[in-house]
Amino acid sequence: MPEVVIIGGGLEGCAAAWALAERGVTDVVIVERATVGDGGTGKSSGVVRCHYGVSSLAAMATRALDVFENAEEVLGTDVGFHQTGYVVGVGPQNVDALQASLADQRAVGVRTEDIDRGEVARLWPVADLEPFAAFAWEPRGGHGDAYRTAQAFAAAARRSGVQLRQGTTVAEILVTGDRVSGVRLADSSEIHADRVVLAAGPWSVPLLAAHGIELPITVHREQIVLIDPGRDLGPVPVFSDLVSLQYVRPETGGEILFGNSDLSVLEPADPDRYSNQATESFLDIAVEKVGTRFPGLENAAIASTYAGCYDVTPDFNPAISETPVDGLIVAAGFSGHGFKISPSVGRLVADLVVDGKSSIADIPESDFRLSRFAEGELLTSPHPYVGAGQMR
């Protein structure tokens, strides 16, 4: 029987398999109900940044960059990472929080620096920057392709001996006494293992609930708009606008991807049945926000839209954790952060499987413990942004 079963062949499950193989644990089976990256992974907007107020998340993001930047060497293939840089801007009420957050980020190795309005204007010449009071710049930031990255993790893991079973649905996690003993599949067959990693996004919730374990996740439909800028913008960076609460990034074909950073009101959804198109009201929001921030895009037009689902926890941060069932580890609730930290998520999961604790001091496993929700000790930034609370 395998040593480890991983439920979920999305980005985090495949990253965990890759990281386990890196640690010499190759008797692993990934069980995926559809195909690799078929769920939320394929709908990721792919932004890569280290700008987090939570130090452990910033540490995860900056360590993940080593994998994105060296993907051909580490994973054996290009994963579509474009190092355009990342700029974030805040209004006057958030300048102190920005500076405190940048100091904490630098303390865990993030390359980030203050940048003035003139420099941002050179990066984004079509933007109205008047409302901003301060900016930060990450030269190592950019955007990537979550689907290609998941495929690369899976391929690297398989080369090391990990098995991948696609089109295979897990119906139940098996528990004997107080210890996990494997999984039961939808066809009633069983795979026995001493360790099970549950990395199935929102589909993780009922599998845990069957054993009396609560994973507090709200499934949120996240809408994305692709915009034809009507002109050649050149090599613009990712721009996170914490004044009007939006982010934009270039697409490889010259379009601009727009996302709404205001998650103060969630749009609950069924992850198996939701509209894959933006609503008219969301298009109005996109047109207003992009038009206000980028008045130089006089001939811009909507190119297309799509939607995905976030698995959102009460603090907008994931559970990467042992559970009350011995040998059962969960990695879910990524709340839109999963792509940029995925290599580090895989390594933390591998650490929990092998050692029961994190191997990296800046990424303590206690930060991501599942029990924090019941304890009321949420993982939040010590320097929150006024009006932009979901920017973690």
C-alpha positions as YAML, in Angstrom:
chain: A
units: angstrom
residues:
- id: 1
  name: MET
  ca: [0.00, 0.00, 0.00]
- id: 2
  name: PRO
  ca: [1.22, 3.60, -0.56]
- id: 3
  name: GLU
  ca: [2.73, 5.62, 2.23]
- id: 4
  name: VAL
  ca: [0.68, 8.72, 1.42]
- id: 5
  name: VAL
  ca: [-2.58, 9.38, -0.44]
- id: 6
  name: ILE
  ca: [-3.18, 12.94, -1.63]
- id: 7
  name: ILE
  ca: [-6.81, 13.85, -2.31]
- id: 8
  name: GLY
  ca: [-6.90, 16.50, -5.02]
- id: 9
  name: GLY
  ca: [-4.80, 16.95, -8.14]
- id: 10
  name: GLY
  ca: [-4.92, 20.72, -8.14]
- id: 11
  name: LEU
  ca: [-1.99, 23.03, -7.62]
- id: 12
  name: GLU
  ca: [-1.56, 22.39, -3.89]
- id: 13
  name: GLY
  ca: [-1.97, 18.61, -4.06]
- id: 14
  name: CYS
  ca: [0.54, 18.32, -6.89]
- id: 15
  name: ALA
  ca: [2.94, 20.70, -5.10]
- id: 16
  name: ALA
  ca: [2.68, 18.49, -2.02]
- id: 17
  name: ALA
  ca: [3.47, 15.39, -4.08]
- id: 18
  name: TRP
  ca: [6.50, 17.12, -5.63]
- id: 19
  name: ALA
  ca: [7.75, 18.29, -2.23]
- id: 20
  name: LEU
  ca: [7.29, 14.85, -0.70]
- id: 21
  name: ALA
  ca: [9.32, 13.35, -3.56]
- id: 22
  name: GLU
  ca: [12.00, 15.98, -2.94]
- id: 23
  name: ARG
  ca: [12.18, 14.68, 0.63]
- id: 24
  name: GLY
  ca: [12.45, 11.09, -0.56]
- id: 25
  name: VAL
  ca: [8.82, 10.07, 0.01]
- id: 26
  name: THR
  ca: [7.82, 8.72, -3.39]
- id: 27
  name: ASP
  ca: [5.35, 5.97, -2.45]
- id: 28
  name: VAL
  ca: [2.55, 8.46, -2.97]
- id: 29
  name: VAL
  ca: [-0.76, 8.36, -4.87]
- id: 30
  name: ILE
  ca: [-2.56, 11.51, -6.02]
- id: 31
  name: VAL
  ca: [-6.29, 10.89, -6.44]
- id: 32
  name: GLU
  ca: [-8.02, 13.46, -8.65]
- id: 33
  name: ARG
  ca: [-11.70, 13.31, -9.50]
- id: 34
  name: ALA
  ca: [-11.24, 14.92, -12.94]
- id: 35
  name: THR
  ca: [-7.86, 15.97, -14.38]
- id: 36
  name: VAL
  ca: [-4.86, 17.84, -12.97]
- id: 37
  name: GLY
  ca: [-5.70, 21.50, -12.44]
- id: 38
  name: ASP
  ca: [-9.32, 21.05, -13.49]
- id: 39
  name: GLY
  ca: [-10.83, 22.89, -10.49]
- id: 40
  name: GLY
  ca: [-9.94, 26.29, -9.10]
- id: 41
  name: THR
  ca: [-6.35, 26.03, -10.29]
- id: 42
  name: GLY
  ca: [-7.26, 26.66, -13.91]
- id: 43
  name: LYS
  ca: [-9.14, 29.85, -13.01]
- id: 44
  name: SER
  ca: [-6.34, 31.55, -11.06]
- id: 45
  name: SER
  ca: [-5.47, 35.10, -12.08]
- id: 46
  name: GLY
  ca: [-1.85, 34.12, -11.53]
- id: 47
  name: VAL
  ca: [-0.51, 37.21, -9.73]
- id: 48
  name: VAL
  ca: [2.85, 36.68, -8.05]
- id: 49
  name: ARG
  ca: [3.64, 39.00, -5.14]
- id: 50
  name: CYS
  ca: [5.18, 38.86, -1.69]
- id: 51
  name: HIS
  ca: [3.26, 41.83, -0.32]
- id: 52
  name: TYR
  ca: [1.63, 40.32, 2.76]
- id: 53
  name: GLY
  ca: [1.17, 41.78, 6.21]
- id: 54
  name: VAL
  ca: [1.34, 38.28, 7.70]
- id: 55
  name: SER
  ca: [5.07, 37.53, 7.89]
- id: 56
  name: SER
  ca: [4.73, 33.79, 7.38]
- id: 57
  name: LEU
  ca: [2.80, 34.35, 4.15]
- id: 58
  name: ALA
  ca: [5.41, 36.84, 2.93]
- id: 59
  name: ALA
  ca: [8.09, 34.26, 3.72]
- id: 60
  name: MET
  ca: [6.19, 31.58, 1.82]
- id: 61
  name: ALA
  ca: [5.77, 33.86, -1.18]
- id: 62
  name: THR
  ca: [9.41, 34.93, -1.37]
- id: 63
  name: ARG
  ca: [10.67, 31.35, -1.05]
- id: 64
  name: ALA
  ca: [8.24, 30.30, -3.78]
- id: 65
  name: LEU
  ca: [9.89, 32.76, -6.15]
- id: 66
  name: ASP
  ca: [13.01, 30.61, -6.22]
- id: 67
  name: VAL
  ca: [10.93, 27.88, -7.85]
- id: 68
  name: PHE
  ca: [9.13, 30.16, -10.31]
- id: 69
  name: GLU
  ca: [12.36, 31.85, -11.38]
- id: 70
  name: ASN
  ca: [14.17, 28.54, -11.86]
- id: 71
  name: ALA
  ca: [11.29, 26.35, -12.99]
- id: 72
  name: GLU
  ca: [13.11, 24.73, -15.91]
- id: 73
  name: GLU
  ca: [15.88, 23.58, -13.58]
- id: 74
  name: VAL
  ca: [13.69, 22.72, -10.57]
- id: 75
  name: LEU
  ca: [10.60, 21.29, -12.31]
- id: 76
  name: GLY
  ca: [11.99, 20.45, -15.72]
- id: 77
  name: THR
  ca: [9.84, 22.86, -17.73]
- id: 78
  name: ASP
  ca: [8.83, 26.48, -18.19]
- id: 79
  name: VAL
  ca: [5.70, 27.27, -16.17]
- id: 80
  name: GLY
  ca: [4.78, 30.56, -17.81]
- id: 81
  name: PHE
  ca: [6.18, 32.89, -15.15]
- id: 82
  name: HIS
  ca: [6.65, 36.47, -16.38]
- id: 83
  name: GLN
  ca: [8.74, 38.64, -14.05]
- id: 84
  name: THR
  ca: [7.16, 41.98, -14.90]
- id: 85
  name: GLY
  ca: [7.54, 43.37, -11.39]
- id: 86
  name: TYR
  ca: [4.76, 44.27, -8.96]
- id: 87
  name: VAL
  ca: [3.74, 47.69, -7.68]
- id: 88
  name: VAL
  ca: [1.26, 48.44, -4.90]
- id: 89
  name: GLY
  ca: [-0.15, 51.86, -4.09]
- id: 90
  name: VAL
  ca: [-2.02, 53.14, -1.02]
- id: 91
  name: GLY
  ca: [-3.85, 56.27, 0.03]
- id: 92
  name: PRO
  ca: [-2.83, 58.62, 2.89]
- id: 93
  name: GLN
  ca: [-4.64, 56.61, 5.58]
- id: 94
  name: ASN
  ca: [-2.53, 53.53, 4.83]
- id: 95
  name: VAL
  ca: [0.99, 54.96, 4.52]
- id: 96
  name: ASP
  ca: [2.03, 53.94, 8.05]
- id: 97
  name: ALA
  ca: [0.64, 50.44, 7.58]
- id: 98
  name: LEU
  ca: [2.50, 50.13, 4.27]
- id: 99
  name: GLN
  ca: [5.82, 51.12, 5.81]
- id: 100
  name: ALA
  ca: [5.38, 48.76, 8.77]
- id: 101
  name: SER
  ca: [4.39, 45.93, 6.45]
- id: 102
  name: LEU
  ca: [7.40, 46.53, 4.18]
- id: 103
  name: ALA
  ca: [9.73, 46.37, 7.19]
- id: 104
  name: ASP
  ca: [8.27, 43.03, 8.23]
- id: 105
  name: GLN
  ca: [8.51, 41.72, 4.67]
- id: 106
  name: ARG
  ca: [12.19, 42.67, 4.40]
- id: 107
  name: ALA
  ca: [12.83, 40.89, 7.70]
- id: 108
  name: VAL
  ca: [11.84, 37.58, 6.08]
- id: 109
  name: GLY
  ca: [13.83, 38.16, 2.89]
- id: 110
  name: VAL
  ca: [11.37, 39.93, 0.57]
- id: 111
  name: ARG
  ca: [12.99, 42.27, -1.95]
- id: 112
  name: THR
  ca: [10.71, 45.27, -1.76]
- id: 113
  name: GLU
  ca: [11.39, 48.98, -1.84]
- id: 114
  name: ASP
  ca: [9.72, 52.36, -1.73]
- id: 115
  name: ILE
  ca: [9.10, 53.91, -5.13]
- id: 116
  name: ASP
  ca: [7.89, 57.43, -5.87]
- id: 117
  name: ARG
  ca: [5.02, 58.62, -8.02]
- id: 118
  name: GLY
  ca: [7.29, 59.62, -10.87]
- id: 119
  name: GLU
  ca: [8.77, 56.15, -11.10]
- id: 120
  name: VAL
  ca: [5.32, 54.56, -11.09]
- id: 121
  name: ALA
  ca: [4.23, 56.98, -13.81]
- id: 122
  name: ARG
  ca: [7.07, 55.70, -15.97]
- id: 123
  name: LEU
  ca: [5.92, 52.11, -15.34]
- id: 124
  name: TRP
  ca: [2.22, 52.88, -15.93]
- id: 125
  name: PRO
  ca: [2.10, 56.07, -18.04]
- id: 126
  name: VAL
  ca: [-1.67, 55.78, -18.65]
- id: 127
  name: ALA
  ca: [-2.53, 55.80, -14.92]
- id: 128
  name: ASP
  ca: [-3.92, 58.60, -12.76]
- id: 129
  name: LEU
  ca: [-1.72, 58.39, -9.67]
- id: 130
  name: GLU
  ca: [-2.91, 61.54, -7.89]
- id: 131
  name: PRO
  ca: [-4.94, 59.75, -5.15]
- id: 132
  name: PHE
  ca: [-1.95, 57.68, -3.98]
- id: 133
  name: ALA
  ca: [0.27, 58.72, -1.10]
- id: 134
  name: ALA
  ca: [2.87, 55.93, -1.21]
- id: 135
  name: PHE
  ca: [3.97, 53.00, -3.35]
- id: 136
  name: ALA
  ca: [6.09, 49.87, -3.00]
- id: 137
  name: TRP
  ca: [7.90, 47.96, -5.73]
- id: 138
  name: GLU
  ca: [8.85, 44.28, -5.96]
- id: 139
  name: PRO
  ca: [11.18, 43.68, -8.91]
- id: 140
  name: ARG
  ca: [10.79, 39.89, -8.53]
- id: 141
  name: GLY
  ca: [6.99, 39.99, -8.76]
- id: 142
  name: GLY
  ca: [4.90, 39.30, -11.82]
- id: 143
  name: HIS
  ca: [2.39, 36.77, -13.02]
- id: 144
  name: GLY
  ca: [2.29, 33.14, -14.04]
- id: 145
  name: ASP
  ca: [0.15, 30.25, -15.17]
- id: 146
  name: ALA
  ca: [-1.28, 28.17, -12.32]
- id: 147
  name: TYR
  ca: [-2.50, 25.40, -14.62]
- id: 148
  name: ARG
  ca: [0.92, 24.93, -16.24]
- id: 149
  name: THR
  ca: [2.54, 25.05, -12.81]
- id: 150
  name: ALA
  ca: [0.25, 22.31, -11.48]
- id: 151
  name: GLN
  ca: [1.04, 20.18, -14.52]
- id: 152
  name: ALA
  ca: [4.76, 20.75, -13.94]
- id: 153
  name: PHE
  ca: [4.53, 19.72, -10.26]
- id: 154
  name: ALA
  ca: [2.59, 16.62, -11.26]
- id: 155
  name: ALA
  ca: [5.05, 15.66, -13.99]
- id: 156
  name: ALA
  ca: [8.06, 16.16, -11.71]
- id: 157
  name: ALA
  ca: [6.42, 14.07, -8.99]
- id: 158
  name: ARG
  ca: [5.60, 11.29, -11.44]
- id: 159
  name: ARG
  ca: [9.19, 11.18, -12.68]
- id: 160
  name: SER
  ca: [10.15, 10.48, -9.08]
- id: 161
  name: GLY
  ca: [7.70, 7.59, -8.81]
- id: 162
  name: VAL
  ca: [4.53, 9.26, -7.54]
- id: 163
  name: GLN
  ca: [1.35, 7.72, -8.98]
- id: 164
  name: LEU
  ca: [-1.44, 9.87, -10.39]
- id: 165
  name: ARG
  ca: [-5.00, 8.55, -10.68]
- id: 166
  name: GLN
  ca: [-7.20, 10.96, -12.63]
- id: 167
  name: GLY
  ca: [-10.93, 10.51, -13.09]
- id: 168
  name: THR
  ca: [-11.07, 8.99, -9.62]
- id: 169
  name: THR
  ca: [-13.36, 10.39, -6.94]
- id: 170
  name: VAL
  ca: [-12.82, 9.96, -3.21]
- id: 171
  name: ALA
  ca: [-16.12, 9.27, -1.45]
- id: 172
  name: GLU
  ca: [-14.81, 8.92, 2.09]
- id: 173
  name: ILE
  ca: [-11.70, 9.23, 4.22]
- id: 174
  name: LEU
  ca: [-11.20, 5.99, 6.15]
- id: 175
  name: VAL
  ca: [-10.44, 6.20, 9.86]
- id: 176
  name: THR
  ca: [-9.63, 3.33, 12.18]
- id: 177
  name: GLY
  ca: [-9.88, 4.32, 15.80]
- id: 178
  name: ASP
  ca: [-8.40, 7.80, 15.97]
- id: 179
  name: ARG
  ca: [-6.04, 7.31, 13.01]
- id: 180
  name: VAL
  ca: [-6.49, 7.70, 9.27]
- id: 181
  name: SER
  ca: [-6.24, 4.45, 7.33]
- id: 182
  name: GLY
  ca: [-6.85, 5.47, 3.72]
- id: 183
  name: VAL
  ca: [-9.68, 6.45, 1.38]
- id: 184
  name: ARG
  ca: [-12.76, 4.84, -0.10]
- id: 185
  name: LEU
  ca: [-13.41, 5.67, -3.74]
- id: 186
  name: ALA
  ca: [-16.73, 6.25, -5.46]
- id: 187
  name: ASP
  ca: [-16.55, 2.75, -6.97]
- id: 188
  name: SER
  ca: [-16.33, 1.35, -3.40]
- id: 189
  name: SER
  ca: [-12.70, 0.27, -3.77]
- id: 190
  name: GLU
  ca: [-10.24, 1.35, -1.11]
- id: 191
  name: ILE
  ca: [-6.68, 2.66, -1.01]
- id: 192
  name: HIS
  ca: [-5.03, 2.12, 2.34]
- id: 193
  name: ALA
  ca: [-2.31, 4.43, 3.63]
- id: 194
  name: ASP
  ca: [-0.88, 5.66, 6.92]
- id: 195
  name: ARG
  ca: [-1.01, 9.30, 5.81]
- id: 196
  name: VAL
  ca: [-3.68, 11.19, 3.88]
- id: 197
  name: VAL
  ca: [-3.31, 14.76, 2.63]
- id: 198
  name: LEU
  ca: [-6.61, 16.48, 1.86]
- id: 199
  name: ALA
  ca: [-6.04, 19.22, -0.73]
- id: 200
  name: ALA
  ca: [-9.39, 19.36, -2.49]
- id: 201
  name: GLY
  ca: [-10.28, 23.02, -2.06]
- id: 202
  name: PRO
  ca: [-13.96, 23.52, -1.19]
- id: 203
  name: TRP
  ca: [-14.62, 19.82, -1.77]
- id: 204
  name: SER
  ca: [-12.53, 19.18, 1.35]
- id: 205
  name: VAL
  ca: [-15.31, 20.42, 3.61]
- id: 206
  name: PRO
  ca: [-17.73, 17.44, 3.47]
- id: 207
  name: LEU
  ca: [-14.91, 14.90, 3.65]
- id: 208
  name: LEU
  ca: [-13.82, 16.40, 6.97]
- id: 209
  name: ALA
  ca: [-17.36, 17.02, 8.21]
- id: 210
  name: ALA
  ca: [-18.06, 13.28, 7.96]
- id: 211
  name: HIS
  ca: [-15.59, 12.89, 10.84]
- id: 212
  name: GLY
  ca: [-16.90, 15.81, 12.88]
- id: 213
  name: ILE
  ca: [-14.14, 18.19, 11.76]
- id: 214
  name: GLU
  ca: [-15.22, 21.70, 10.76]
- id: 215
  name: LEU
  ca: [-13.33, 23.47, 7.99]
- id: 216
  name: PRO
  ca: [-14.96, 26.91, 7.81]
- id: 217
  name: ILE
  ca: [-14.96, 27.75, 4.10]
- id: 218
  name: THR
  ca: [-17.22, 30.00, 2.08]
- id: 219
  name: VAL
  ca: [-17.11, 29.36, -1.65]
- id: 220
  name: HIS
  ca: [-16.89, 32.76, -3.35]
- id: 221
  name: ARG
  ca: [-17.37, 33.31, -7.07]
- id: 222
  name: GLU
  ca: [-14.53, 35.56, -8.26]
- id: 223
  name: GLN
  ca: [-15.12, 37.35, -11.54]
- id: 224
  name: ILE
  ca: [-12.35, 38.38, -13.93]
- id: 225
  name: VAL
  ca: [-12.49, 40.76, -16.89]
- id: 226
  name: LEU
  ca: [-10.00, 40.82, -19.76]
- id: 227
  name: ILE
  ca: [-9.64, 44.23, -21.38]
- id: 228
  name: ASP
  ca: [-8.29, 45.20, -24.78]
- id: 229
  name: PRO
  ca: [-6.37, 48.39, -23.93]
- id: 230
  name: GLY
  ca: [-6.72, 49.76, -27.45]
- id: 231
  name: ARG
  ca: [-3.01, 50.49, -27.62]
- id: 232
  name: ASP
  ca: [0.36, 48.86, -27.04]
- id: 233
  name: LEU
  ca: [1.19, 49.39, -23.38]
- id: 234
  name: GLY
  ca: [4.65, 47.87, -23.51]
- id: 235
  name: PRO
  ca: [6.11, 45.97, -20.53]
- id: 236
  name: VAL
  ca: [3.84, 47.16, -17.70]
- id: 237
  name: PRO
  ca: [4.04, 45.50, -14.25]
- id: 238
  name: VAL
  ca: [1.28, 44.08, -12.09]
- id: 239
  name: PHE
  ca: [-0.43, 46.98, -10.31]
- id: 240
  name: SER
  ca: [-2.31, 46.55, -7.04]
- id: 241
  name: ASP
  ca: [-4.45, 49.63, -6.43]
- id: 242
  name: LEU
  ca: [-5.50, 49.80, -2.79]
- id: 243
  name: VAL
  ca: [-7.26, 53.12, -3.27]
- id: 244
  name: SER
  ca: [-9.98, 51.93, -5.65]
- id: 245
  name: LEU
  ca: [-9.45, 48.26, -4.69]
- id: 246
  name: GLN
  ca: [-8.50, 46.63, -7.96]
- id: 247
  name: TYR
  ca: [-5.55, 44.84, -9.48]
- id: 248
  name: VAL
  ca: [-4.48, 44.69, -13.09]
- id: 249
  name: ARG
  ca: [-1.82, 42.73, -14.85]
- id: 250
  name: PRO
  ca: [-0.70, 42.32, -18.45]
- id: 251
  name: GLU
  ca: [-1.65, 39.27, -20.44]
- id: 252
  name: THR
  ca: [0.87, 37.77, -22.84]
- id: 253
  name: GLY
  ca: [-1.36, 38.71, -25.80]
- id: 254
  name: GLY
  ca: [-1.41, 42.39, -24.92]
- id: 255
  name: GLU
  ca: [-4.69, 42.42, -22.99]
- id: 256
  name: ILE
  ca: [-5.09, 43.53, -19.38]
- id: 257
  name: LEU
  ca: [-6.56, 41.27, -16.71]
- id: 258
  name: PHE
  ca: [-8.73, 43.10, -14.18]
- id: 259
  name: GLY
  ca: [-9.67, 41.76, -10.77]
- id: 260
  name: ASN
  ca: [-11.69, 43.37, -8.00]
- id: 261
  name: SER
  ca: [-9.81, 43.56, -4.68]
- id: 262
  name: ASP
  ca: [-12.92, 44.44, -2.67]
- id: 263
  name: LEU
  ca: [-13.93, 41.20, -0.97]
- id: 264
  name: SER
  ca: [-15.87, 42.84, 1.84]
- id: 265
  name: VAL
  ca: [-19.02, 41.18, 0.49]
- id: 266
  name: LEU
  ca: [-18.66, 37.64, -0.80]
- id: 267
  name: GLU
  ca: [-20.74, 36.03, -3.54]
- id: 268
  name: PRO
  ca: [-21.46, 32.49, -2.29]
- id: 269
  name: ALA
  ca: [-21.48, 29.85, -4.99]
- id: 270
  name: ASP
  ca: [-21.69, 26.13, -5.64]
- id: 271
  name: PRO
  ca: [-18.23, 25.14, -6.93]
- id: 272
  name: ASP
  ca: [-19.83, 22.52, -9.18]
- id: 273
  name: ARG
  ca: [-22.48, 24.83, -10.64]
- id: 274
  name: TYR
  ca: [-21.70, 28.49, -11.13]
- id: 275
  name: SER
  ca: [-21.75, 31.00, -13.98]
- id: 276
  name: ASN
  ca: [-18.43, 31.26, -15.79]
- id: 277
  name: GLN
  ca: [-19.17, 34.79, -17.02]
- id: 278
  name: ALA
  ca: [-19.03, 38.18, -15.33]
- id: 279
  name: THR
  ca: [-22.36, 39.82, -14.56]
- id: 280
  name: GLU
  ca: [-23.45, 43.14, -16.06]
- id: 281
  name: SER
  ca: [-23.09, 44.77, -12.65]
- id: 282
  name: PHE
  ca: [-19.53, 43.50, -12.33]
- id: 283
  name: LEU
  ca: [-18.71, 44.79, -15.81]
- id: 284
  name: ASP
  ca: [-19.97, 48.20, -14.67]
- id: 285
  name: ILE
  ca: [-17.59, 48.01, -11.70]
- id: 286
  name: ALA
  ca: [-14.68, 47.05, -13.96]
- id: 287
  name: VAL
  ca: [-15.40, 49.84, -16.44]
- id: 288
  name: GLU
  ca: [-15.69, 52.42, -13.66]
- id: 289
  name: LYS
  ca: [-12.56, 51.35, -11.79]
- id: 290
  name: VAL
  ca: [-10.34, 50.87, -14.84]
- id: 291
  name: GLY
  ca: [-11.65, 54.03, -16.48]
- id: 292
  name: THR
  ca: [-11.00, 56.09, -13.36]
- id: 293
  name: ARG
  ca: [-7.53, 54.73, -12.68]
- id: 294
  name: PHE
  ca: [-6.33, 54.52, -16.27]
- id: 295
  name: PRO
  ca: [-7.80, 57.50, -18.13]
- id: 296
  name: GLY
  ca: [-5.08, 57.13, -20.77]
- id: 297
  name: LEU
  ca: [-6.84, 54.03, -22.10]
- id: 298
  name: GLU
  ca: [-9.23, 56.05, -24.21]
- id: 299
  name: ASN
  ca: [-10.01, 53.23, -26.65]
- id: 300
  name: ALA
  ca: [-10.18, 50.33, -24.20]
- id: 301
  name: ALA
  ca: [-12.87, 47.68, -24.63]
- id: 302
  name: ILE
  ca: [-14.04, 44.53, -22.86]
- id: 303
  name: ALA
  ca: [-12.44, 41.51, -24.55]
- id: 304
  name: SER
  ca: [-13.85, 38.63, -22.50]
- id: 305
  name: THR
  ca: [-14.73, 37.51, -19.00]
- id: 306
  name: TYR
  ca: [-14.63, 34.41, -16.85]
- id: 307
  name: ALA
  ca: [-15.12, 33.39, -13.24]
- id: 308
  name: GLY
  ca: [-13.61, 30.97, -10.76]
- id: 309
  name: CYS
  ca: [-14.16, 30.13, -7.13]
- id: 310
  name: TYR
  ca: [-12.15, 31.03, -4.04]
- id: 311
  name: ASP
  ca: [-12.32, 28.79, -0.97]
- id: 312
  name: VAL
  ca: [-12.44, 31.56, 1.63]
- id: 313
  name: THR
  ca: [-11.79, 31.08, 5.35]
- id: 314
  name: PRO
  ca: [-12.81, 33.55, 8.10]
- id: 315
  name: ASP
  ca: [-9.35, 35.19, 8.02]
- id: 316
  name: PHE
  ca: [-8.77, 34.81, 4.27]
- id: 317
  name: ASN
  ca: [-5.82, 32.54, 4.96]
- id: 318
  name: PRO
  ca: [-5.38, 28.79, 4.48]
- id: 319
  name: ALA
  ca: [-5.44, 25.84, 6.82]
- id: 320
  name: ILE
  ca: [-2.25, 23.81, 6.25]
- id: 321
  name: SER
  ca: [-2.46, 21.60, 9.24]
- id: 322
  name: GLU
  ca: [-2.68, 18.35, 11.06]
- id: 323
  name: THR
  ca: [-6.22, 17.50, 12.10]
- id: 324
  name: PRO
  ca: [-7.80, 15.72, 15.10]
- id: 325
  name: VAL
  ca: [-7.49, 12.50, 13.08]
- id: 326
  name: ASP
  ca: [-3.92, 11.25, 13.43]
- id: 327
  name: GLY
  ca: [-2.17, 11.10, 10.07]
- id: 328
  name: LEU
  ca: [-4.74, 13.28, 8.27]
- id: 329
  name: ILE
  ca: [-3.42, 16.63, 7.02]
- id: 330
  name: VAL
  ca: [-5.48, 19.34, 5.35]
- id: 331
  name: ALA
  ca: [-4.32, 22.02, 2.92]
- id: 332
  name: ALA
  ca: [-7.32, 24.10, 1.88]
- id: 333
  name: GLY
  ca: [-8.96, 27.50, 2.20]
- id: 334
  name: PHE
  ca: [-6.42, 29.42, 0.16]
- id: 335
  name: SER
  ca: [-8.75, 32.37, -0.42]
- id: 336
  name: GLY
  ca: [-7.09, 33.36, -3.68]
- id: 337
  name: HIS
  ca: [-3.49, 33.21, -2.40]
- id: 338
  name: GLY
  ca: [-2.71, 29.63, -3.40]
- id: 339
  name: PHE
  ca: [-0.77, 30.07, -6.65]
- id: 340
  name: LYS
  ca: [1.90, 32.47, -5.47]
- id: 341
  name: ILE
  ca: [2.74, 30.40, -2.38]
- id: 342
  name: SER
  ca: [2.20, 26.91, -3.84]
- id: 343
  name: PRO
  ca: [5.83, 25.67, -3.77]
- id: 344
  name: SER
  ca: [6.05, 26.65, -0.11]
- id: 345
  name: VAL
  ca: [2.69, 25.05, 0.63]
- id: 346
  name: GLY
  ca: [3.98, 21.80, -0.83]
- id: 347
  name: ARG
  ca: [7.07, 21.95, 1.34]
- id: 348
  name: LEU
  ca: [5.10, 22.71, 4.49]
- id: 349
  name: VAL
  ca: [2.78, 19.78, 3.80]
- id: 350
  name: ALA
  ca: [5.80, 17.53, 3.25]
- id: 351
  name: ASP
  ca: [7.30, 18.75, 6.53]
- id: 352
  name: LEU
  ca: [4.05, 17.93, 8.36]
- id: 353
  name: VAL
  ca: [3.93, 14.46, 6.81]
- id: 354
  name: VAL
  ca: [7.56, 13.63, 7.56]
- id: 355
  name: ASP
  ca: [8.35, 15.59, 10.73]
- id: 356
  name: GLY
  ca: [5.05, 16.86, 12.10]
- id: 357
  name: LYS
  ca: [6.36, 20.43, 12.05]
- id: 358
  name: SER
  ca: [7.75, 23.07, 9.71]
- id: 359
  name: SER
  ca: [11.45, 23.02, 8.85]
- id: 360
  name: ILE
  ca: [11.51, 26.80, 8.31]
- id: 361
  name: ALA
  ca: [11.46, 29.14, 11.31]
- id: 362
  name: ASP
  ca: [9.83, 31.98, 9.36]
- id: 363
  name: ILE
  ca: [6.92, 29.69, 8.39]
- id: 364
  name: PRO
  ca: [5.70, 28.21, 11.70]
- id: 365
  name: GLU
  ca: [3.10, 25.51, 11.24]
- id: 366
  name: SER
  ca: [1.13, 26.99, 14.15]
- id: 367
  name: ASP
  ca: [0.17, 30.00, 12.01]
- id: 368
  name: PHE
  ca: [-1.81, 27.76, 9.66]
- id: 369
  name: ARG
  ca: [-3.31, 25.36, 12.20]
- id: 370
  name: LEU
  ca: [-6.92, 24.40, 11.59]
- id: 371
  name: SER
  ca: [-7.79, 24.83, 15.24]
- id: 372
  name: ARG
  ca: [-7.23, 28.59, 15.13]
- id: 373
  name: PHE
  ca: [-10.73, 29.15, 13.79]
- id: 374
  name: ALA
  ca: [-12.39, 27.41, 16.75]
- id: 375
  name: GLU
  ca: [-9.95, 29.12, 19.11]
- id: 376
  name: GLY
  ca: [-10.85, 32.55, 17.73]
- id: 377
  name: GLU
  ca: [-7.18, 33.29, 17.03]
- id: 378
  name: LEU
  ca: [-7.34, 34.30, 13.39]
- id: 379
  name: LEU
  ca: [-4.25, 34.83, 11.25]
- id: 380
  name: THR
  ca: [-4.38, 38.51, 10.36]
- id: 381
  name: SER
  ca: [-1.93, 41.26, 9.57]
- id: 382
  name: PRO
  ca: [-0.65, 43.37, 12.47]
- id: 383
  name: HIS
  ca: [-0.71, 46.27, 9.99]
- id: 384
  name: PRO
  ca: [-4.13, 46.10, 8.32]
- id: 385
  name: TYR
  ca: [-5.01, 48.42, 5.49]
- id: 386
  name: VAL
  ca: [-8.05, 50.63, 6.11]
- id: 387
  name: GLY
  ca: [-10.70, 49.68, 3.55]
- id: 388
  name: ALA
  ca: [-8.59, 46.87, 2.10]
- id: 389
  name: GLY
  ca: [-8.82, 44.26, 4.80]
- id: 390
  name: GLN
  ca: [-8.55, 41.30, 2.44]
- id: 391
  name: MET
  ca: [-5.08, 42.37, 1.32]
- id: 392
  name: ARG
  ca: [-3.30, 39.99, 3.67]
...
